[in-house]
């Protein structure tokens, strides 16, 4: 009876953390967050991506990026329906990767509006601890990037991408690919700070080399302030829901 083989499988951490149970752990990461989001009545989200390294008082344009993400989090929460429970559902709840930087700013704006706000955190050796502004009951931690990105995508009514690095590029191109291949609904996508994005990606070169169709660049638009982000999202189909 003292042997590990005698433990109930659900109560055996060595077994659950073993290689053969990777698929089960993947399912658990889906189910735990899904159950909590359904219990909270979160029907749809507005997802905000951006660098964890951006600071409110950071150098260069970092302060502007942080302030704009914070302002957008408030605007989207006030006008998108997150403040209103429509028959047990809330729509367009701000969702981020839950960490510092741009993620913190967007969650902060939503919290300042009085709305619930979601943080999909990932276990990393650095950078990624929950920021102070996500709703505790809607703050999750993932081991698998793939499942985290699935949760970020599956309820998204819109995507806003602030300047970022490898992680932001990964998340942005994941959503753009889903849209390009019609694996995701036609959600509006806005990239903040056109100068930044055009300085790091020459989108037109993809067309010149025949890697994408010219119309694929219509999958996203650029904006230069928080109000413009919201206006573009609404113009491209996001429903405005005020209390």
Buried (B, 14 or more C-beta within 10 A) or exposed (E): EEEEEEBEEEEBEEBBEEEEBEEBBBEBBBEEBBEBBEEBBBBBBBBBBBBBBBBBEBEEBBBBBBBBBBBBBBBBBBBBBBBEEEEEBBBBBBBBBBBBBBBBBBBBBBBBBEBBBBBBBBEEEEEBEBBEBBBEEBBBBBEBBEBBBBBBBEBBBBBBBBBBEEBBBEBBEBBBEBBBEEEBEEBBBBBBBEEBBEEEBEEEEBBEEEEBEEEBEEBBBBBEBBEBBBBBBBEBEBEEBEE
